């Protein structure tokens, strides 16, 4: 049995209602960011200052091929570009609180301050009753979210973990949370790829399974 199969079996056995990682996200509307959907909105890219209307939460989906990765950050001359999103984005105003979806401890954190990167980022490590270890990543946070953190800090299920940053600190994006599950951390600390090549989908899907069930999301 693969680690992804073990994770899926564990997830299906959970009988608790998923934590709202951001208040209201269980009813999130789907913000599609493929090229055609961007065009329908009159956008050529995701505006840095875009925020949902009051009370609304929008989410960008898992394994979506996106039209917002045209920057050289995601493309190398002569190579296939990276377009496929490996996590879920939850859009809400800067300062919105982020809650831990399950118990874990702080694995690592850092400011990934490159252009269109994660900005302040936290990675939690989790271990199931059966000894399965996996990690969750929280990107595009405020700088204050990292203050006072130490590796190894215990984080309780539902605990306020962080808050969303604005585009000036979060890598240059509209305020949102990038949430991602990793079954293999690959020796990385405070960072992990969030976008992959379409041709490598199968490989990365084994490493980064769908976050929807853990977050209680249903995006059509």
C-alpha positions as CSV (number, residue, x, y, z in Angstrom):
1,X,0.0,0.0,0.0
2,X,1.3,3.4,-0.9
3,X,1.6,6.3,1.5
4,X,-1.1,8.1,-0.4
5,X,-3.4,5.1,0.1
6,X,-2.6,5.0,3.8
7,X,-3.4,8.7,4.1
8,X,-6.7,8.3,2.2
9,X,-7.7,5.4,4.5
10,X,-6.8,7.5,7.6
11,X,-8.8,10.5,6.3
12,X,-11.9,8.4,5.5
13,X,-11.8,7.1,9.1
14,X,-12.1,10.6,10.6
15,X,-15.5,11.2,12.1
16,X,-15.1,14.8,13.2
17,X,-16.4,17.7,11.1
18,X,-13.5,19.4,9.4
19,X,-12.2,22.6,11.0
20,X,-12.9,25.8,9.0
21,X,-9.3,26.7,8.3
22,X,-10.7,30.2,7.5
23,X,-14.1,31.1,8.9
24,X,-16.7,30.6,6.2
25,X,-14.6,28.5,3.9
26,X,-16.9,25.5,4.0
27,X,-19.2,27.5,1.8
28,X,-16.5,29.0,-0.4
29,X,-17.2,29.9,-4.0
30,X,-14.9,28.6,-6.7
31,X,-12.5,31.2,-8.1
32,X,-11.3,29.7,-11.4
33,X,-8.0,31.0,-12.5
34,X,-7.5,29.3,-15.8
35,X,-6.9,31.5,-18.8
36,X,-10.5,31.4,-20.1
37,X,-12.0,32.2,-16.7
38,X,-9.6,35.1,-16.2
39,X,-10.6,36.5,-19.6
40,X,-14.3,36.2,-18.7
41,X,-13.6,38.4,-15.6
42,X,-11.8,40.9,-17.7
43,X,-8.5,40.0,-16.0
44,X,-5.2,39.2,-17.6
45,X,-3.8,38.1,-14.2
46,X,-5.0,38.0,-10.6
47,X,-5.1,41.6,-9.4
48,X,-2.9,42.1,-6.4
49,X,-5.5,44.2,-4.5
50,X,-8.5,41.9,-5.2
51,X,-10.5,40.8,-2.2
52,X,-13.9,39.1,-1.9
53,X,-16.9,41.2,-1.1
54,X,-17.7,41.5,2.6
55,X,-18.6,38.1,4.0
56,X,-17.7,36.1,0.9
57,X,-14.9,33.5,0.8
58,X,-13.6,32.2,-2.5
59,X,-11.3,29.3,-3.2
60,X,-9.0,28.3,-6.0
61,X,-8.8,24.6,-6.7
62,X,-6.5,21.7,-6.5
63,X,-4.7,20.4,-9.6
64,X,-6.1,23.2,-11.7
65,X,-4.2,24.3,-14.7
66,X,-3.8,28.0,-14.3
67,X,-3.4,31.1,-16.4
68,X,-1.7,33.2,-13.7
69,X,1.7,31.6,-13.9
70,X,3.0,33.4,-17.0
71,X,5.9,34.9,-15.0
72,X,9.5,33.7,-15.7
73,X,9.3,32.5,-12.0
74,X,7.3,29.6,-13.3
75,X,8.8,29.2,-16.8
76,X,12.3,28.3,-17.9
77,X,13.3,28.9,-21.5
78,X,13.2,25.6,-23.4
79,X,11.3,23.7,-20.7
80,X,7.7,22.9,-20.1
81,X,6.2,25.7,-17.8
82,X,4.8,24.9,-14.4
83,X,1.0,25.6,-14.5
84,X,-0.6,22.9,-12.2
85,X,-1.6,24.0,-8.7
86,X,-0.8,21.5,-6.0
87,X,-2.8,23.0,-3.1
88,X,-5.9,25.0,-2.4
89,X,-6.1,28.8,-2.2
90,X,-8.6,30.4,0.2
91,X,-9.2,34.1,-0.6
92,X,-10.1,36.4,2.2
93,X,-9.0,39.9,3.3
94,X,-5.5,40.5,4.7
95,X,-5.6,40.0,8.5
96,X,-8.1,37.1,8.3
97,X,-7.3,34.4,10.9
98,X,-6.0,31.0,9.8
99,X,-6.9,28.0,12.0
100,X,-5.0,24.7,12.2
101,X,-7.1,21.9,10.6
102,X,-5.7,19.3,12.9
103,X,-3.2,18.8,15.7
104,X,0.5,19.0,14.8
105,X,3.7,20.7,15.6
106,X,5.8,23.3,13.9
107,X,8.2,21.6,11.5
108,X,9.7,24.8,10.0
109,X,8.9,28.3,8.9
110,X,10.6,31.1,7.0
111,X,9.9,34.1,4.8
112,X,10.1,33.1,1.1
113,X,10.5,36.6,-0.2
114,X,11.2,35.9,-3.9
115,X,8.9,37.4,-6.6
116,X,5.5,35.6,-6.6
117,X,6.7,33.2,-3.8
118,X,4.9,32.3,-0.6
119,X,6.1,35.2,1.6
120,X,5.9,34.2,5.2
121,X,5.3,30.4,5.4
122,X,4.7,27.8,8.1
123,X,4.9,24.0,7.7
124,X,3.3,21.7,10.3
125,X,4.1,18.1,10.9
126,X,1.4,15.6,11.8
127,X,1.4,12.0,12.9
128,X,-1.6,9.6,13.0
129,X,-2.3,7.0,15.6
130,X,-0.9,4.4,13.1
131,X,2.4,6.3,12.8
132,X,1.7,7.9,9.4
133,X,3.6,11.2,9.2
134,X,2.7,14.0,6.8
135,X,3.0,17.7,6.6
136,X,0.8,20.8,5.8
137,X,2.0,24.1,4.4
138,X,0.5,27.5,5.0
139,X,1.7,30.2,2.6
140,X,1.1,34.0,2.0
141,X,0.9,34.8,5.7
142,X,1.6,38.1,7.5
143,X,5.1,38.7,8.9
144,X,3.6,38.8,12.4
145,X,2.5,35.2,12.0
146,X,6.0,34.0,12.4
147,X,6.7,36.0,15.5
148,X,7.3,33.9,18.6
149,X,7.2,30.6,16.7
150,X,9.7,27.8,17.5
151,X,10.2,24.5,15.7
152,X,8.6,21.8,17.7
153,X,5.8,24.0,19.1
154,X,2.6,22.0,19.6
155,X,-0.4,23.3,17.6
156,X,-3.9,22.2,18.6
157,X,-6.7,21.4,16.2
158,X,-8.6,24.6,15.6
159,X,-6.0,26.8,17.1
160,X,-5.3,30.2,15.5
161,X,-2.1,29.6,13.7
162,X,-1.6,32.7,11.6
163,X,-3.2,35.5,9.6
164,X,-3.2,36.4,6.0
165,X,-0.7,38.9,4.7
166,X,-1.3,41.6,2.0
167,X,0.5,41.7,-1.3
168,X,3.3,43.8,0.1
169,X,4.6,40.9,2.2
170,X,2.9,37.7,0.8
171,X,5.0,37.4,-2.4
172,X,3.0,39.9,-4.4
173,X,-0.4,38.2,-4.5
174,X,-4.0,39.1,-3.7
175,X,-4.5,38.1,0.0
176,X,-5.1,34.4,0.3
177,X,-3.9,31.3,2.0
178,X,-2.1,28.6,0.0
179,X,-2.8,25.3,1.8
180,X,-1.1,22.1,0.7
181,X,-0.6,18.6,2.0
182,X,2.8,16.8,1.6
183,X,3.3,13.1,2.2
184,X,7.1,13.5,1.5
185,X,8.8,16.6,2.7
186,X,11.9,15.8,0.7
187,X,14.2,17.3,3.3
188,X,12.9,20.8,2.7
189,X,12.5,23.4,5.5
190,X,10.0,26.3,5.4
191,X,9.3,25.8,1.7
192,X,7.9,23.3,-0.8
193,X,6.9,23.5,-4.5
194,X,3.2,24.6,-4.9
195,X,3.1,24.4,-8.7
196,X,4.2,21.6,-11.1
197,X,4.4,20.8,-14.8
198,X,1.3,19.2,-16.3
199,X,3.3,16.3,-17.5
200,X,4.4,15.5,-13.9
201,X,0.9,15.5,-12.5
202,X,0.9,11.8,-11.5
203,X,4.2,12.1,-9.6
204,X,3.1,15.1,-7.7
205,X,-0.4,13.9,-7.0
206,X,1.1,11.0,-5.1
207,X,3.1,13.4,-2.9
208,X,0.5,16.1,-2.5
209,X,-3.0,14.6,-2.2
210,X,-6.2,16.6,-2.5
211,X,-6.8,18.9,0.5
212,X,-10.6,19.1,-0.1
213,X,-11.7,16.3,2.4
214,X,-9.4,17.6,5.2
215,X,-10.8,21.1,4.8
216,X,-14.4,20.2,4.1
217,X,-14.3,21.9,0.7
218,X,-16.4,21.0,-2.3
219,X,-15.5,23.0,-5.4
220,X,-17.3,22.3,-8.6
